[in-house]
Amino acid sequence: METYFMSGRSSSPILRFRLLPPKLFLRSPQVLPLVLQDFSCNLQARSQEERSEARNRMFILGMGFVGQFFADQLKKDGWEVIGTCTSDAKMKKLEGMGFDVHLFDSNDPELRSLHTMESASHLLISIPSVAGLGDPVLHQHKDLLQSRLSHGNLQWLCYLSSTSVYGDSGGAWVDEDYPTNPTSESAKARVDAERGWLKLGHDLGISAQVFRLGGIYGPGRSALDTILRQESLSKGQKMREARRYTSRVHIADICQALKASINMPTFGRIYNIVDDDPAPRLEVFAFAQALIEKRCPTWMKQGPAHEVKNVPAKKKVTTEKKTIGGEKRVSNARLKDELGVRLLYPSYRSGLPSIMDYMEENSFPNFT
Ligand SMILES: NC(=O)c1ccc[n+]([C@@H]2O[C@H](COP(=O)([O-])OP(=O)(O)OC[C@H]3O[C@@H](n4cnc5c(N)ncnc54)[C@H](OP(=O)(O)O)[C@@H]3O)[C@@H](O)[C@H]2O)c1
C-alpha cells in the first residue's frame, strides 16, 4: 500500500540544511570537510528518523466493530496497529486476537494511552458521541491532545460520524453539501464532534476528514445474525422499521474507503459512506429470512427459539407507511468520484449473501 506523508512537520536538521544557499559552502572551502562529515552524520540520523517516522502506525480510538475489522486488515497490510477499549475483559479478548490494546475510557481524567498515540502516524476515532456532551474524548482531553499531538508524528485523522446529522429531508437525496439539520440530541452531538475533530486537525496542520456512515453491517452484525440469534429489537430499531429509506454500508466498504482516504488525504473533507441502495429495513429482513430458508433452513431450528418473532418476512413491504422522520436518501457520489471507491457491496442484496457464505465457511450457527 502506498501511503502519503507530509514533510512539512519534520524538524530534521538535514531538511534545514537543504535550505542553505550553496554560496555559503563555496565561500568557506576550509569548513567543507567538516560540513560534509556533519552532513553524512545527519544523513544517517535522518535515515534512522525516517525509518521510524515512516512506519505506518495506526492508532484506533475505540476497537469496536469497525475498529477491529479495520485493524485486522491493516495488520495484514503490514501496519502497526494500536487500539483502545474500555474494559479489562475486552482488552484480554483483543490481545488474544493479536492486537496491541490499551485501556481507555474518555471519562477517565488521565489520558494514559496518549504517549503511545503521539507516535502514531494515523488516528481513527471510532468512539460514539454522547448526547448533550458532544465528543467525549474532546470534551475531556482536547487541550491535552492538542499540545501533545503537536509534537508527535501524526499526519492523518478520520472521525467516524453518522448520516443522522442530516435529519429529515422528506426522503430527498442528500449529499455532503446538504446543510446538517440534526433533530435528535445524539445527532446534534455528532455535528459538534465532527466540528471538533476537524478543528483539531486544522490546528495541528494535519489531514483530517469525517466519514458519515450509514447503518453498519458485516459478518457478525447483520439482519442474518439478528434473525438467527433471535435478538430482540431495540425501541429505536422498531421505530426505524417504519422508515422508507435506511442508508447502510458493509464493513468491507468502510475499510476500502478508509484506505482510499489514507492514500488521498484531504484537509477537512466530509464523505458519506453508504451503499447505493437505501432500502427499508423490513425489505432487508424479508430478504435475509428468505436467504436463510433457502440456503440453510436447518439453522432456524437450531436457534434458541424456532419461531422468528422479529421478522415479518411474509409481510409485504409498503412505501406508503406512516413515516417517523429522519427520512433521507444519502448520496455516495463523492465517495466514488473523489476517493475512487468501487463498492464491493452496493446493496444488501450482495452484502447479505456474502455474509451467508462467511457463516457457512465458519460453520455458523454454533448455539451450544
Ligand atoms: N453501528 C452503526 O450502524 C453506526 C452507524 C453510523 C455511525 N456509527 C458510529 O461509527 C463509529 C464506529 O461504529 P461501531 O459500530 O464500530 O461502534 P462500536 O462497535 O459501538 O464501538 C465503539 C467503540 O468505542 C468505545 N467507547 C465507547 N464509549 C467510550 C468512551 N466513553 N470512552 C472510550 N471508548 C469508548 C467502545 O469501547 P469497548 O470496546 O470497550 O466497548 C468501542 O471500542 C461509532 O462512533 C458509531 O457510533 C455507527
PDBQT file of the ligand as one rigid body, heavy atoms in Angstrom, charges set to zero:
ROOT
HETATM    1  N1  LIG A 401     -23.455   0.915  14.257  1.00  0.00    +0.000 N 
HETATM    2  C1  LIG A 401     -23.889   1.659  13.259  1.00  0.00    +0.000 C 
HETATM    3  O1  LIG A 401     -24.733   1.246  12.451  1.00  0.00    +0.000 OA
HETATM    4  C2  LIG A 401     -23.322   3.067  13.077  1.00  0.00    +0.000 A 
HETATM    5  C3  LIG A 401     -23.842   3.897  12.084  1.00  0.00    +0.000 A 
HETATM    6  C4  LIG A 401     -23.282   5.155  11.904  1.00  0.00    +0.000 A 
HETATM    7  C5  LIG A 401     -22.229   5.584  12.721  1.00  0.00    +0.000 A 
HETATM    8  N2  LIG A 401     -21.751   4.759  13.699  1.00  0.00    +0.000 N 
HETATM    9  C6  LIG A 401     -20.618   5.221  14.507  1.00  0.00    +0.000 C 
HETATM   10  O2  LIG A 401     -19.420   4.781  13.899  1.00  0.00    +0.000 OA
HETATM   11  C7  LIG A 401     -18.435   4.521  14.919  1.00  0.00    +0.000 C 
HETATM   12  C8  LIG A 401     -17.971   3.083  14.825  1.00  0.00    +0.000 C 
HETATM   13  O3  LIG A 401     -19.116   2.241  14.923  1.00  0.00    +0.000 OA
HETATM   14  P1  LIG A 401     -19.014   0.791  15.576  1.00  0.00    +0.000 P 
HETATM   15  O4  LIG A 401     -20.278   0.123  15.215  1.00  0.00    +0.000 OA
HETATM   16  O5  LIG A 401     -17.705   0.169  15.255  1.00  0.00    +0.000 OA
HETATM   17  O6  LIG A 401     -19.056   1.173  17.131  1.00  0.00    +0.000 OA
HETATM   18  P2  LIG A 401     -18.928   0.162  18.373  1.00  0.00    +0.000 P 
HETATM   19  O7  LIG A 401     -18.819  -1.235  17.914  1.00  0.00    +0.000 OA
HETATM   20  O8  LIG A 401     -20.021   0.519  19.313  1.00  0.00    +0.000 OA
HETATM   21  O9  LIG A 401     -17.509   0.585  19.017  1.00  0.00    +0.000 OA
HETATM   22  C9  LIG A 401     -17.364   1.771  19.750  1.00  0.00    +0.000 C 
HETATM   23  C10 LIG A 401     -16.015   1.770  20.422  1.00  0.00    +0.000 C 
HETATM   24  O10 LIG A 401     -15.906   2.944  21.234  1.00  0.00    +0.000 OA
HETATM   25  C11 LIG A 401     -15.525   2.575  22.563  1.00  0.00    +0.000 C 
HETATM   26  N3  LIG A 401     -16.129   3.528  23.503  1.00  0.00    +0.000 N 
HETATM   27  C12 LIG A 401     -17.439   3.768  23.695  1.00  0.00    +0.000 A 
HETATM   28  N4  LIG A 401     -17.589   4.733  24.614  1.00  0.00    +0.000 NA
HETATM   29  C13 LIG A 401     -16.346   5.088  25.025  1.00  0.00    +0.000 A 
HETATM   30  C14 LIG A 401     -15.842   6.026  25.959  1.00  0.00    +0.000 A 
HETATM   31  N5  LIG A 401     -16.636   6.812  26.698  1.00  0.00    +0.000 N 
HETATM   32  N6  LIG A 401     -14.508   6.140  26.110  1.00  0.00    +0.000 NA
HETATM   33  C15 LIG A 401     -13.673   5.372  25.393  1.00  0.00    +0.000 A 
HETATM   34  N7  LIG A 401     -14.086   4.459  24.489  1.00  0.00    +0.000 NA
HETATM   35  C16 LIG A 401     -15.418   4.322  24.309  1.00  0.00    +0.000 A 
HETATM   36  C17 LIG A 401     -16.046   1.160  22.759  1.00  0.00    +0.000 C 
HETATM   37  O11 LIG A 401     -15.286   0.547  23.785  1.00  0.00    +0.000 OA
HETATM   38  P3  LIG A 401     -15.463  -1.019  24.165  1.00  0.00    +0.000 P 
HETATM   39  O12 LIG A 401     -14.783  -1.746  23.045  1.00  0.00    +0.000 OA
HETATM   40  O13 LIG A 401     -14.788  -1.201  25.454  1.00  0.00    +0.000 OA
HETATM   41  O14 LIG A 401     -16.935  -1.264  24.199  1.00  0.00    +0.000 OA
HETATM   42  C18 LIG A 401     -15.794   0.582  21.362  1.00  0.00    +0.000 C 
HETATM   43  O15 LIG A 401     -14.458   0.146  21.255  1.00  0.00    +0.000 OA
HETATM   44  C19 LIG A 401     -19.103   4.851  16.251  1.00  0.00    +0.000 C 
HETATM   45  O16 LIG A 401     -18.873   6.187  16.586  1.00  0.00    +0.000 OA
HETATM   46  C20 LIG A 401     -20.576   4.655  15.922  1.00  0.00    +0.000 C 
HETATM   47  O17 LIG A 401     -21.420   5.370  16.800  1.00  0.00    +0.000 OA
HETATM   48  C21 LIG A 401     -22.284   3.507  13.888  1.00  0.00    +0.000 A 
ENDROOT
TORSDOF 0
